[in-house]
Amino acid sequence: MTAADWQAKFKQVNEFIRTQPHIDTAAPFAGYDEMPETLAMDGLHGDVRAKQMMAAAINASAINASAIWKD
């Protein structure tokens, strides 16, 4: 289910990302020589699962930042 205030949360996440000098969203894929089809049908552009893995890297970075996830 999509949150009613998804646009505000989306903006909040993007603002956080822009304050970070570096968030390594490629780290979850370091073990792959090529992106497997289970993560990217064309071997390059991540699908939903790949995007979830990148989001987890962003979330892990946010844990160490201020509490931006407060409602």
Secondary structure, 3 states (H helix, E strand, C coil): CCCCCHHHHHHHHHHHHHHCCCCCCCHHHCCCCCCCCCCCCCCCCCCHHHHHHHHHHHHHHHHCCCCCCCC
